[in-house]
């Protein structure tokens, strides 16, 4: 399974020119409404390039743990979709699909997710952390990695 990271602009360009890769599942992060006041912001539309079963949309802002706590949240309460995402990732893995992780800038949430997937399946998550193009969100990384590990433990 190949795992790649894309920004909104990059993935929309690939879709536009008709070069979206076949046999690919997508994890697409989009910002909450409170971050976009213009009312025109919508998630990336993947409907023309893959089936709805192969797309996992996640409405989640790019926050670090310190900010989450300052806003009154906790590690446990942040990213409630992590367990469902782990199931989606395992389904893609079992079906032999590649995975695209996409967020607005292709640097933080998507990179954290890609690193967790790579670490869980191939012990190579450090490749994302050591790549200067990325700034993996630590909370997203740990939530996804923990969810993948817990899913594996409960299925064995």
C-alpha positions in Angstrom: 0.0 0.0 0.0 1.4 3.4 -1.0 0.5 6.3 1.3 0.8 9.8 0.0 0.1 13.3 1.2 -1.6 16.1 -0.8 -2.8 19.6 -0.2 -6.2 20.7 -1.4 -4.7 22.6 -4.4 -2.5 19.7 -5.5 -5.3 17.1 -5.3 -7.8 19.4 -7.0 -5.3 19.9 -9.9 -4.8 16.1 -10.2 -8.6 15.6 -10.4 -8.9 18.5 -12.9 -6.3 17.1 -15.3 -7.7 13.5 -15.0 -4.7 12.0 -13.3 -6.2 10.7 -10.1 -4.7 7.3 -9.4 -6.8 4.2 -9.7 -7.4 1.8 -6.8 -7.0 4.6 -4.2 -8.9 5.4 -1.0 -8.9 9.0 0.3 -8.8 10.5 3.7 -9.8 14.1 3.4 -9.6 16.6 6.2 -11.6 19.8 6.0 -11.8 22.8 8.4 -14.8 23.4 10.7 -17.3 26.2 9.8 -15.9 28.4 12.5 -12.7 28.8 10.6 -14.4 29.9 7.3 -16.7 32.8 7.7 -17.4 33.3 3.9 -19.9 30.4 3.8 -18.5 29.2 0.5 -15.9 26.7 1.8 -16.7 23.1 1.0 -14.6 19.9 1.3 -12.8 18.6 -1.8 -15.2 16.8 -4.2 -13.8 13.3 -4.9 -17.2 12.0 -6.3 -16.0 11.9 -9.9 -12.8 10.0 -9.2 -13.6 7.3 -6.6 -16.7 5.7 -5.0 -18.2 7.1 -1.8 -17.0 3.9 0.0 -13.4 4.9 -0.7 -13.7 8.4 0.7 -13.5 9.3 4.4 -14.2 13.0 5.1 -13.2 14.4 8.5 -14.2 17.8 9.8 -11.3 18.6 12.1 -9.3 21.8 12.7 -5.5 21.7 12.9 -5.0 22.1 16.6 -2.2 21.0 18.9 -2.9 19.6 22.4 -2.0 22.8 24.2 -4.7 24.7 22.2 -7.2 21.9 22.6 -6.8 22.0 26.4 -7.0 25.9 26.4 -10.3 25.6 24.6 -11.6 23.2 27.3 -11.1 20.0 25.4 -9.0 16.9 26.2 -6.9 14.4 24.2 -9.7 11.9 24.7 -12.4 14.2 23.4 -10.5 15.4 20.3 -10.9 13.6 17.0 -13.9 11.3 17.8 -13.7 9.9 14.3 -10.3 8.2 14.9 -11.7 4.7 15.5 -14.0 4.8 12.4 -11.0 6.1 10.4 -8.9 3.1 11.6 -11.6 0.8 10.3 -11.6 2.6 7.0 -7.8 2.3 6.8 -7.8 -1.4 7.5 -10.5 -1.9 4.9 -8.4 -0.1 2.3 -5.3 -2.1 3.3 -7.2 -5.5 3.1 -8.6 -4.5 -0.3 -5.1 -3.7 -1.6 -5.8 0.0 -2.1 -3.3 2.9 -1.9 -4.3 5.8 0.4 -4.2 9.5 -0.2 -4.2 11.7 2.9 -5.3 15.2 2.1 -5.8 18.4 4.1 -5.8 22.1 3.2 -2.0 22.5 3.0 -0.9 18.9 2.9 1.5 19.4 5.8 -0.1 18.7 9.2 -3.3 16.7 9.6 -2.7 14.6 6.4 1.0 14.2 7.2 0.2 13.0 10.8 -2.3 10.5 9.4 0.1 9.3 6.8 2.9 8.9 9.4 0.6 6.9 11.7 -0.4 4.6 8.8 3.2 4.1 7.7 4.4 3.5 11.3 1.6 1.0 12.0 1.9 -1.1 8.9 5.6 -0.6 7.9 7.4 0.9 10.9 8.4 3.8 8.6 6.4 6.8 10.0 9.7 8.6 10.6 10.0 9.1 6.9 7.1 11.7 7.1 8.5 13.3 10.3 12.0 13.7 8.8 10.7 15.2 5.5 11.1 19.0 5.7 7.9 19.5 3.6 5.7 18.2 6.5 4.8 19.3 10.0 2.7 16.3 11.2 0.1 17.1 13.7 1.1 15.2 16.8 -2.4 14.8 18.2 -3.7 13.5 14.9 -0.7 11.1 14.6 -1.2 9.6 18.1 -5.0 9.4 17.8 -4.8 7.5 14.4 -1.8 5.4 15.5 -3.6 4.4 18.8 -6.9 3.6 16.9 -5.0 1.4 14.4 -3.2 -0.4 17.2 -6.4 -0.9 19.3 -8.3 -2.2 16.2 -5.5 -4.7 15.5 -5.4 -5.8 19.1 -9.1 -6.4 19.2 -9.2 -8.3 15.9 -6.5 -10.8 16.9 
